[in-house]
Amino acid sequence: MDSISWHFRPTLPLRLVMLSVTTWLCSTSQIFAVMQLDQVNELSQSVGGLISVTEFTPAQVFTVGTEGTLAQIDLQIRRDVGALADAALEIWATSNGAPIGAGPLFSTPIPNADIPALPNTMSVPFTSIDVSAGNLQVMPGEQYMAAFRSFGEFGDPITSWAWGRPAYEGGDPYTTAFGQAWESEGSVNDFAFRTWNEVVSDGLINVDFETGNLTPWAPYNTSGGNTTPGFPRVESFDVTGDGTSSLAAKIRVGSNDPGFNVRPEGGGIEQEFSLLQGGDFRLSVDIAVALEQDFGNTGPGKFELLFDNVVVDTIDYNGIPIDPGEVFRHTLSADLSELATGTHSVAVQVLRNATNSREVYQYFDNISLVALDADFDTDDSVDGDDFLIWQQAFTTTPVVTGDADGDGIVGLADLSIWRSQFGESVVSAATAVPEPTGVSLILLAIGLMSGRKRRIPSATTH
C-alpha cells in the first residue's frame, strides 16, 4: 500500500479481551496475560431487581470455568437519583455451593458515581468492577460468591441488582438480612453478572479457531453490509494451500446497496485487547475465497486487515472473475511500529459490491500478532552485538537466536528488523568489528531491503 487508508464503522458491542504483555522469554517469544470472559448470566426476562441496603445484601454463587486470576466482575446494578454512600463488591468462599466464613475473601468499593442512576423499570447496563487486587487464583469447578453490599437505609435512595431468567446453572442466588446467615433464594431467578479471569496465553486468543468456535472474536457488519444468517462460523478448509485442511473462520457477506460505483460493504470479525508493554509487532492473517456454485462470479470480495480501525493491508478481488470451485489465497501482513500501551483492536473484514445471493465464501485463519525484537542478547539495547549474533546465526538450523520475527528462520527479514530498531547506525555500537564478509553481507542486505514493505505507524485517531 502507498498510504494508510481509513475505514470507519459504527461503534460495536465488542467482547473485551484484555491482551497484556507481561513477560519476555527471549528475543522472539513472549507471554501474554489475557483477561478472558469466563461466566455469563445475561437475563432474557428480568423481574426487576433486589435492593441492596445496610440491612439486606444480595449475592450470587458462580462456578469457575477457566484457570487463572479472578480479574473483573460485571454486575447489572442501578441506583436511585440522590445522595448515596458508596457500595462494595465482596468475594466469598463457598462449600457445596453455599457461602462459608465469617467474612469475604476480598472486598472492593464501588463508587456511587460508577453506578448508573436509572429507574428500576429500565434496562440496566453492566457495571465493571476490578477485583484483580484480590489476587484470587481460581481453578475450573471451584465456586465463589459475589455479594453486592450497599450502606444506605431503607428510606434513602437505594441501589438494586437486576435478576430474572434464565436461571444460572453454576450456582444459586443468596441473600442476608439484618446480620443473619446467608439464605438461598432458590433456582428460579438469578442475578445478572459476568466474570473475567486473567489467563496466560502466547498471543491473541483463538487465532487459529481450533476451539471450534469464534470466541472471543466479535462478528460485525459494516454500516451498509450484511452477513448470511449462521455466519461467520468455524469450518474446516485449506486456507494456506498446503494441502491440509484445518478449522478456520468462514463468512459470507454482501452489500445492501450493490453496484460498482458505490462503496463496497460487508462484515468481519474483531477482537479488542490492551497492551501493557508497547513495541514493534507484526500483524498477519491468511485469507481465502472460494466459489461453491456452478457458474462464475466477479465479486469475490475485498479483504482488509485492520488495526485500531485503520486498514493496514488489503487485497481486492472484486471485479476479478472466479470460476466454480476456484480458490484465491493470500496473506495480509503489516509491521506495526512503536505501538503504545493501552487498548487496541484487530479486525479482518470482507467488502463486496454485490448482493449476498451467491455462494461466495471467504475464510480467515492464523491471525497472528508477533513481537519484533532484535535485542538478541537481551541487554535492553539493539546494537552491533545483536548484529554479530544475527550474522553468526544467519541461515543456520536449528534456530536458537537471531530470529527477530519469530518465523523460525534467521534471514534478511530479521536483519531488516534489526536495522529499523537500531536506527540509522549499523555497526557503530558494536563491540567488535564484523569480518569483511559480514560487512559485505549487511551492505548487500540493506540494498535488497530498499523498496521492501514499509513499516506502518500505529493509529492514534479513530
C-alpha positions in Angstrom: 0.0 0.0 0.0 1.2 3.5 -0.7 -0.7 5.1 2.2 -2.8 4.2 5.2 -6.5 4.0 4.3 -9.2 4.6 6.9 -12.3 2.6 7.3 -14.8 3.7 9.9 -17.5 1.5 11.3 -20.2 2.3 13.8 -19.5 1.6 17.5 -19.8 -2.1 18.1 -20.6 -4.1 21.2 -17.3 -5.8 21.5 -16.4 -8.6 23.8 -13.4 -7.1 25.5 -10.4 -9.3 25.6 -7.5 -7.8 27.6 -4.2 -8.7 26.0 -1.3 -7.7 28.2 2.4 -8.4 27.6 3.8 -9.4 31.0 7.0 -11.4 30.4 9.6 -11.6 27.6 11.1 -15.1 27.5 13.6 -14.4 24.7 14.1 -12.1 21.8 11.4 -13.7 19.7 8.8 -15.1 22.0 6.5 -13.6 24.7 3.9 -14.5 27.2 0.6 -12.6 27.3 -1.7 -12.3 30.2 -5.2 -12.2 28.8 -8.4 -11.2 30.6 -10.9 -13.7 29.3 -14.6 -13.8 29.7 -15.5 -16.8 31.9 -19.0 -16.9 33.3 -22.0 -15.1 31.9 -25.6 -14.8 33.1 -27.5 -12.3 30.9 -31.2 -12.0 31.5 -33.7 -12.5 28.8 -36.6 -11.9 31.2 -36.0 -9.6 34.1 -38.3 -9.5 37.1 -36.8 -6.2 38.4 -34.0 -6.1 40.9 -33.4 -6.9 44.6 -32.4 -3.9 46.7 -29.1 -3.6 48.5 -29.1 -1.7 51.7 -27.3 -1.9 55.0 -29.8 -4.4 56.4 -30.1 -6.5 53.2 -27.4 -7.8 50.8 -28.0 -9.9 47.6 -25.3 -12.3 46.3 -24.7 -14.8 43.5 -22.7 -18.1 43.6 -20.8 -18.8 40.4 -18.7 -21.7 39.1 -15.2 -21.1 37.7 -14.7 -22.3 34.1 -11.1 -21.2 33.3 -7.9 -21.4 35.4 -6.4 -18.0 36.1 -6.7 -15.0 38.4 -10.2 -13.6 39.0 -9.7 -10.1 37.5 -13.1 -8.5 37.0 -16.8 -8.9 37.8 -19.6 -7.1 35.9 -22.9 -6.6 37.6 -26.2 -5.2 36.2 -26.8 -2.7 39.0 -28.6 0.6 39.3 -29.3 3.3 41.8 -31.8 6.0 42.6 -31.1 9.6 41.9 -29.8 11.3 45.0 -27.1 11.2 47.7 -25.9 7.6 48.3 -23.0 6.1 50.1 -20.5 4.0 48.1 -21.3 0.3 47.7 -18.9 -2.6 47.7 -18.4 -5.9 45.9 -17.4 -8.9 48.1 -16.0 -12.2 47.1 -16.8 -15.1 49.4 -15.6 -18.7 49.7 -18.1 -21.5 49.4 -18.6 -25.1 50.3 -21.0 -27.4 48.4 -22.4 -24.3 46.6 -23.1 -22.3 49.8 -21.1 -19.4 51.2 -18.9 -20.0 54.2 -16.7 -18.0 56.5 -17.1 -15.1 58.9 -16.2 -12.6 56.2 -15.3 -12.2 52.5 -12.1 -13.3 50.9 -11.9 -9.9 49.3 -13.8 -6.7 49.2 -13.5 -3.6 47.0 -15.5 -0.4 46.9 -17.9 0.6 44.1 -18.0 4.4 43.9 -21.5 5.8 43.8 -20.6 7.6 40.6 -19.9 4.3 38.8 -23.4 3.0 39.3 -25.9 4.4 36.7 -28.8 6.3 38.1 -31.8 4.7 36.3 -35.5 3.9 37.0 -36.0 0.4 38.2 -38.1 -0.3 35.1 -35.4 0.5 32.6 -32.8 -1.9 31.1 -29.7 -1.9 33.3 -26.2 -2.0 31.8 -23.3 -3.9 33.2 -21.0 -2.1 35.7 -17.5 -3.4 35.7 -15.6 -3.8 39.0 -11.9 -4.6 39.1 -11.1 -7.4 41.6 -7.6 -8.1 40.4 -6.2 -6.6 43.7 -7.6 -9.6 45.5 -5.2 -11.9 43.6 -7.6 -14.8 43.8 -6.2 -17.8 41.9 -9.1 -19.8 40.6 -9.5 -23.3 39.1 -12.2 -24.8 36.9 -15.0 -26.2 39.0 -14.4 -24.0 42.1 -17.3 -22.0 43.3 -17.3 -18.5 44.8 -20.0 -16.0 45.7 -20.2 -12.3 44.6 -22.1 -10.1 47.1 -23.3 -6.6 46.3 -23.3 -4.7 49.6 -24.6 -1.2 50.0 -24.6 1.1 53.0 -27.9 3.0 52.5 -31.0 2.8 54.6 -34.5 1.7 53.5 -35.7 5.3 53.5 -32.7 6.6 51.5 -32.1 6.4 47.8 -31.3 2.8 47.2 -29.4 0.5 44.8 -30.6 -2.7 43.3 -29.2 -5.7 41.3 -31.2 -7.0 38.3 -32.3 -10.6 38.5 -34.6 -12.9 36.5 -34.4 -15.7 34.0 -32.9 -17.9 32.6 -31.6 -19.4 35.7 -27.8 -19.7 36.0 -26.8 -23.3 36.3 -23.5 -22.7 38.1 -24.8 -21.6 41.4 -27.8 -20.1 43.3 -28.6 -16.6 44.5 -28.3 -15.8 48.2 -29.4 -13.0 50.5 -28.7 -12.0 54.1 -30.8 -9.7 56.2 -30.2 -7.9 59.5 -26.9 -9.7 60.0 -28.4 -13.2 59.8 -26.9 -16.2 58.0 -26.9 -16.4 54.2 -30.1 -18.0 52.8 -30.6 -19.4 49.3 -33.2 -17.8 47.1 -33.7 -21.0 45.1 -33.0 -21.7 41.5 -35.9 -19.9 39.7 -34.3 -16.5 39.3 -30.6 -15.5 39.3 -28.7 -12.2 39.2 -27.2 -10.8 36.0 -23.4 -10.9 36.1 -20.2 -11.7 34.2 -16.8 -12.8 35.4 -13.4 -12.4 33.8 -10.3 -14.3 34.5 -6.7 -13.3 33.7 -5.2 -16.3 31.9 -1.8 -16.9 30.3 -1.6 -17.1 26.5 1.0 -16.7 23.9 -0.8 -14.2 21.8 -4.3 -13.2 20.6 -7.0 -15.6 21.7 -8.2 -18.3 19.3 -6.2 -17.2 16.3 -6.5 -20.5 14.5 -10.1 -21.3 15.6 -9.1 -24.8 16.7 -11.5 -24.3 19.6 -14.3 -24.9 17.1 -15.9 -21.6 17.8 -15.3 -17.8 17.3 -15.0 -16.9 20.9 -13.7 -14.2 21.7 -13.9 -12.8 18.2 -16.9 -10.5 17.8 -18.7 -10.6 14.4 -20.0 -7.3 12.9 -21.4 -5.8 9.7 -20.3 -2.6 8.2 -22.9 0.2 8.0 -24.2 -0.9 4.6 -23.3 -4.6 4.7 -25.0 -7.8 5.7 -24.0 -11.3 6.6 -25.8 -14.5 5.8 -27.6 -16.0 8.9 -25.4 -18.6 10.5 -22.2 -16.8 9.5 -19.5 -16.2 10.4 -18.8 -19.7 11.7 -16.0 -22.2 12.0 -15.4 -24.9 9.4 -12.5 -26.9 8.1 -10.8 -25.5 4.9 -7.3 -25.4 3.3 -6.8 -21.7 3.7 -3.0 -21.7 3.1 -3.0 -24.0 0.1 -0.6 -26.5 1.7 -3.0 -29.4 1.1 -4.0 -29.7 4.7 -7.4 -28.5 5.9 -7.8 -27.0 9.4 -10.5 -25.1 11.2 -11.0 -21.5 10.0 -13.5 -18.7 10.3 -15.9 -18.8 7.3 -18.0 -15.8 6.3 -20.5 -14.9 3.6 -21.3 -11.2 3.1 -22.9 -8.8 0.7 -23.9 -5.1 0.2 -27.3 -3.7 0.9 -26.8 -1.3 -2.0 -24.8 -3.2 -4.7 -23.1 -1.7 -7.6 -19.6 -1.0 -8.8 -20.0 2.8 -8.5 -20.7 2.6 -4.7 -18.6 1.8 -1.8 -18.4 -2.0 -1.1 -19.8 -3.2 2.2 -19.8 -6.5 4.1 -18.7 -7.7 7.5 -15.9 -9.3 9.5 -14.7 -10.3 13.0 -12.9 -8.2 15.6 -11.0 -8.7 18.9 -10.2 -5.9 21.3 -7.2 -6.1 23.7 -4.9 -4.0 25.8 -1.1 -3.9 25.6 0.7 -3.3 28.9 4.0 -3.1 27.1 4.5 -1.4 23.8 7.0 -2.1 21.0 7.2 -3.3 17.4 4.8 -6.0 16.2 3.9 -7.9 13.0 0.2 -8.5 12.3 -0.8 -11.1 9.7 -3.7 -13.3 8.6 -4.1 -16.0 6.0 -7.2 -15.4 3.8 -9.0 -17.4 1.1 -12.1 -17.0 -1.0 -13.9 -19.9 -2.7 -16.9 -20.1 -5.2 -19.2 -23.0 -4.4 -21.7 -22.8 -7.2 -21.8 -23.9 -10.9 -21.2 -20.6 -12.6 -18.7 -17.8 -12.3 -18.8 -14.7 -10.2 -17.0 -11.3 -10.3 -17.5 -10.4 -6.6 -15.0 -12.5 -4.6 -14.6 -9.6 -2.1 -12.1 -7.1 -0.9 -10.2 -8.3 2.2 -9.0 -5.8 4.7 -6.8 -6.2 7.8 -7.4 -3.5 10.4 -5.5 -2.4 13.4 -7.3 0.2 15.6 -9.8 0.7 12.8 -7.1 1.5 10.3 -6.7 -0.6 7.2 -3.0 -1.7 7.4 -3.1 -4.2 4.5 -5.7 -5.2 1.8 -6.2 -7.2 -1.4 -9.2 -6.5 -3.7 -10.6 -9.4 -5.7 -13.8 -7.5 -6.7 -14.1 -7.4 -10.4 -11.8 -10.4 -10.9 -13.7 -13.4 -12.3 -13.6 -16.5 -10.1 -14.6 -19.8 -11.6 -16.7 -22.6 -9.9 -14.5 -24.5 -7.5 -11.7 -22.0 -7.8 -9.9 -20.6 -4.7 -8.0 -17.4 -4.3 -5.4 -17.3 -1.4 -3.3 -14.6 0.1 -1.6 -13.5 3.4 -2.2 -10.0 4.6 0.6 -8.6 6.8 1.8 -5.3 8.3 4.6 -4.3 10.6 3.3 -2.0 13.3 6.0 0.2 14.8 6.2 1.7 18.3 2.8 0.6 19.5 1.8 2.3 22.7 0.4 0.6 25.7 -3.3 0.7 26.1 -6.4 -0.6 24.3 -6.1 -1.7 20.7 -8.2 -3.8 18.3 -7.6 -6.2 15.4 -10.2 -6.9 12.7 -10.4 -8.8 9.5 -13.3 -7.9 7.1 -14.6 -8.6 3.6 -16.3 -6.0 1.4 -18.3 -6.7 -1.7 -20.1 -4.6 -4.4 -22.7 -7.4 -4.9 -25.7 -8.8 -3.0 -25.4 -11.8 -0.8 -27.2 -14.1 -3.1 -24.3 -16.2 -4.5 -22.3 -18.9 -2.8 -19.1 -17.0 -2.5 -17.4 -17.8 0.9 -14.4 -16.1 2.5 -12.1 -17.6 5.1 -9.7 -16.3 7.8 -7.1 -18.3 9.6 -3.8 -18.0 11.5 -4.3 -14.4 12.8 -1.0 -13.5 14.4 0.4 -10.6 16.4 4.1 -11.2 16.9 6.6 -9.0 18.7 9.5 -7.9 16.6 12.6 -7.8 18.8 16.2 -7.6 17.5 17.7 -7.5 21.0 19.1 -10.9 20.6 21.4 -10.7 23.7 18.6 -9.3 25.8 20.7 -6.4 27.2 17.8 -4.0 26.6 19.5 -2.3 23.6 19.7 -3.2 19.9 23.3 -2.6 18.8 26.2 -4.1 17.0 26.4 -7.0 19.3 23.0 -8.1 18.2 24.1 -7.8 14.5 27.0 -10.1 15.2 24.6 -12.6 16.8 22.4 -12.4 13.7 25.4 -12.8 11.4 26.6 -16.0 13.1 23.1 -17.5 13.1 22.2 -16.5 9.5 20.6 -19.4 7.7 21.7 -21.9 10.4 19.4 -24.6 11.9 18.1 -25.3 14.4 17.3 -21.7 15.2 18.5 -20.7 18.7 18.7 -16.9 18.3 18.7 -14.2 15.7 15.1 -14.8 14.7 13.6 -11.3 15.2 10.2 -12.0 13.7 9.6 -15.4 15.2 9.1 -17.2 11.9 11.6 -20.0 12.6 14.1 -18.7 10.1 17.2 -16.4 10.5 17.2 -14.4 7.3 17.3 -11.0 5.8 13.9 -10.1 7.2 15.4 -10.4 10.7 18.2 -8.1 9.6 15.6 -5.6 8.4 14.1 -5.6 11.8 17.5 -5.1 13.5 18.2 -2.2 11.1 14.9 -0.5 11.8 15.3 -0.9 15.6 18.9 0.1 15.6 18.2 3.4 13.8 20.4 4.8 11.1 23.6 3.5 12.5 24.6 0.0 11.5 27.8 -1.1 13.4 28.8 2.0 15.4 27.7 0.4 18.7 29.4 -3.0 18.0 32.0 -4.1 20.5 33.8 -5.9 17.7 34.1 -5.0 14.0 32.4 -7.6 11.7 34.6 -9.5 9.3 34.7 -8.2 5.7 32.3 -10.9 4.6 29.9 -9.7 7.3 30.2 -6.0 6.2 29.6 -7.1 2.6 26.6 -9.1 3.6 25.0 -6.2 5.6 25.5 -3.7 2.7 24.0 -6.2 0.3 21.1 -6.8 2.6 20.4 -3.1 3.0 20.4 -2.7 -0.7 18.0 -5.6 -1.1 15.7 -4.1 1.6 15.2 -0.9 -0.3 11.7 -0.9 -1.6 10.6 -3.7 0.8 7.3 -3.3 2.7 7.4 -0.2 4.8 6.5 -0.1 8.5 3.0 1.0 9.3 2.8 3.5 12.2 0.2 2.8 14.8 -3.1 4.8 14.6 -3.7 7.5 17.1 -7.1 8.6 15.8 -10.4 6.8 15.4 
